[in-house]
């Protein structure tokens, strides 16, 4: 079986003049190599394709694959993560992970939370800010948390993200809006512990791979899993796996959210406890990072004794099961 690999290689975008932060979600060569090597160990033949423009060229040349292992994040627009799956759908080429509808929806944190809320899953109250006038329409109880609604890897999050009054809210929104032009999400700040739940599988076959607590050291930026905290996670963040009644509650909520959003194959759900220790849905990552050492999903698997090759095998088995049914 011939598997194409689609990915955004960070080094290629840096050569084009994009900044370190602009390319923060993109993959390093060692990630692509690790996936390619794991697929080889699983007896799949692989073919590197690259980013969406390179995929367009290959398709135009007549190239086809039995399946594509897709980890492309894209660069522009609310549908950036959906671009590769949409192209592959047009050519009837199956692929790993979620479809264009899910990837467009989940990139917009506000729209995602509306779906989550409609399914009765706890999530903090929120508002969307796309223009400066939206700041003054917000009617939420402080403290609040402000971040871009269409970014990952902690982009746009720092110590100023937690705001305690209208003046701080206005200042943070005015700082972020020029840089993150799609808009911001402002939500009630949850003061409790933070967790990320690894998930493998699709629909009723989805299962938890583990609940990992994210604990910030004294060196960390306060209040959140920020870009700097993620970039320097070894000095700013400690992790541990939970296996208690709280973990079971987190797993149940994460799996409910995963199924409600129709996510596929593997990913992560981020949760945080409110003042009553009730887990609240923060966001979903249906294209979770797959760096074998630094990314949260492989870290969870390592804690649980699941090898990187086994993780890739679970992803492929889920995708192949979907295709064959």
N, C-alpha and C positions, 0 to 999 in steps of 0.2 A: 504494500500500500504506500503510495507516494504522498507525503505530507509537505505542503508549502508552509513557510514560516513568514508571517507578516509582523513587523515590529517597527518602532521608531528608534533608531540608533542615535543616542544623545550626541556622540562625537560628530556625526554628519551634520546635525543642526548647529552645533557650535562652530563648525567650519563655515557655515553659511552666515554667521554673524549673530545668531541668537544668543541670549544671555544664559548664565547658569540657572537662574530662577525660571526663565521661560521654558527651559528644557528639563526641569526638575522631574517631571513625570516620565521622561523617556528612559530607555533601557541602555545599560552598558553592554559592551561586547560579551562580558562574561555571562550575562543572563541569557543571551541568545545562544552562546556556546553550550551552556548547561542544559538548556531545553533541547537543543539539537542532539547533544550527547545522550540525554535520557531517552529521547525518542529512538535513537539508534540502538540503545540497549534493549528497548522494547520491540526491536525488529522492524521498525518503520524506516523507510527511505525518506530522506529529507531534502528539501530544496529551498534555499534562502531567497525570499522575494524582496523584503524590505517594506518601506512605507507606502502610503496610498498611491502616490504618483508612480512609484516603481511598479506597483501592482497594475495600475492602468496600462503601463507600457507592456508588461508581460502578457496581460490579457489581449491587448491589441495584436501582439505577435502570435497569438494562438495558443499560448501555454495554458495548460489546465492541470488540476491536481485532484486526487481522490478526496482530500480534505485539506483545509488550511488551519494551522494552529495560529490563532490571531491574538496578538497582544498590542495592537496599534492603539495609541491614545489620540492621535490626531493633533492638529495645531489650531484650527480656527473654527469658531461657531459652536452653537449648542449641540449640533449633530456631529461633532468632530470624532467621537468614539464610534459613531454609527456608520461612518463613511466606508470603511472596509467591508463590514458585514453587508451593507446595502449593495455594494458592487458584486460581492460574491453571490448574493441572492439573485441578482440579475442574470448571472451566468450559471445558476443552479449548482454552485460548488459549496458543499457543506463546510462548516467551520466550528471551531470550539467557542465556547462562552456565549454570551447573550446576543439577542437579535437587535436590529436597528431601533425598534420601538423602545425596548428596555434600556438600551444604552443612551438614547436621547433623553428619555424620562429621568433616569437616575443621575445624569450629569447635572440636571436642574434640581438642586436640593429642596427647593420649595415645592415644586410639583411632586417630587417623590414623597415628601411629608404629607401632602394632601391625600395621596393614595393610602399611605400608612395609616393616617388618621381615620379614613373611611372604613378601614378594616378593623378599627377598634384597638390598634396597637399604640401603647403610650408613646408620645413624642412631645417635646416642649412646644408651647405656643410660639408662633413666629410671624414675621412680616417680611415682605420683599421690598427692597429699595433699589429702584432702577434710575431714578432721578432725584436731585436734591430735595424737591418738594415732597417726596415720599417720606423723608425723615420725619417731617412734622405731623404725619398722619399716624405714626406708630402709637398704639395704646396698649403697651405691655408693661408688666411689673418689673422694675429693676431688681437685681442686676440683669443685664442682657449680654449676649455674645454676638459679635459681628464678624462675618467672614464672606468671601466671595461665594456665590451660589453655584458656580460652575467650575470649580478648581479642585484639585486633589493635592496630595503630598504636603499638606499644611500650608500651601501658598496663600498669602494674604493674612495669615494668623500670626500674631505676636502678642507681647504683653499688653498692648492697647486694645486687644480684641474684647476683653471683658470691660463693659462700661457700666458705671454706677449711677449715672444721672443724665439728663437731657444734653448738657453741655458736652460731656464725654462722647455720647452717642453721635452728636452732630460732628464733632471733630474727627472721630474715627471714620465715619461714613464719608466725609468730605475728603479725607486722605485716600481712602480706598477706591472710590468711584472713578477717578480719572484713570486709574491703572487697570481696574477690572470692570470694563465697560458693559459687560452683560448685566451685571448687577450684584447685589449683596443679599444675604439672608441675615435677619436679625431675629434671634430666638432667646427665650428665657434661659438664663444660665443655670445649669444643673451643677450643684456644688459637690456632688459625691464622687466616688471612685469611677475610673474609666476602664472599659473593657473592649476587646475586639474578639469576635467569634469567627473562627474559620469554618467554612462550609464547603462540602463537596457534594455533587449530585444535582439532580433536577427534579422539581415537583415533589411527589410523594417519596422519591428515592433520595432526596436531599438529607444529609446528616451532618451533625456537628463534628468538626475535627478537634475542637478544644476551645476553651474560653481562656483568654490571656489578659491578665490585668496589666495596664500600662501605668507605671509609677514614675513620677518625675523626681529627679534628684535636686539638690540645692543649686546646681549649676544650670538647671533648665529654666527657660522662659516660663513665667507663671501662667496658669489657667488653661493651658490647652496643648494639644499635640501639634505644635507649630512647625513651620518650615525648618527653622534652625534646630528645634528639638529632634525632628526626624533626620535631618542631615547629620547631626552629631549625636545619634541615639546612644552610642556606647558610653559617652560621657554624661549625657543628660537624662537618660531613661533606663529604668530597670523593668524587667518583665518577670511574670510568674504565671504558671497555669493554676487555675482554680478547679477544684473538684468537690464542691459542696452544694448545699441547697440553693445558694445564690447563683452558682454556675448553672444549675438546672433551669432556674428561672431565665437566665440570660440566653441559654440555648433555645428554650421554648420560644422566647420572643424573637430571637434572631431567625429561627426557622420559619416562624409565622410571617415575618417580614420578607424573607427570601421567596417564599411561595406566593405571597400577595403580589410581589413585583414581577413574578415569572422569570427570575434570574436562573441561569443555567450553568451547570458543570462545576464551577468552583468560584469562591470569592470570600468576601468578609463583610460583616455587619459590625458597626461601631455603636456602643451603648455607653450611657453614663447614668449614675444613680442620682435621683432627686433627693430632696431633704428627708424623705421618708424611706429611703433605700429601695425605691421602685426603679427598675431599669427603664430608661427612656431611649428610644431609637434616635440616633444622631445622624448617621448616614450609612449608605451601602457602597461597597466597592465591587462591582461585578467584573471588573478587569483588574484584579488585585495584582500587585507587584510579585514577580517570580524570581527575583534575584535569590540564588540558593542560600545566601548567608544573611543578607541585610533586610530582606522583605518580611513583613509581618506574617504572611501566610506560611512560608517555609519555616519561619522561626517557631510558629505554633506546632507545625508538623515535627520539627526536630525535638521539641519538648516531649512530644507524644510518641517518639520512637518511629515516626513515619519518614522514610528516606525521601529525598527529592525525586528519585526515579519513581517511587511508589505514588507520590503526589501527581506526577505527570501521567502515570498509568490510570489513576482514578479519573482525572480530567478526560483522558481519551476514552475510557470505558463509558463515561457518562455521555459524551458526544456521540459515540458510535451507537449506543443504545437508542438515543433519540432518533438517529438517522434511519435505523433499521426497523423502527416501530411505526 
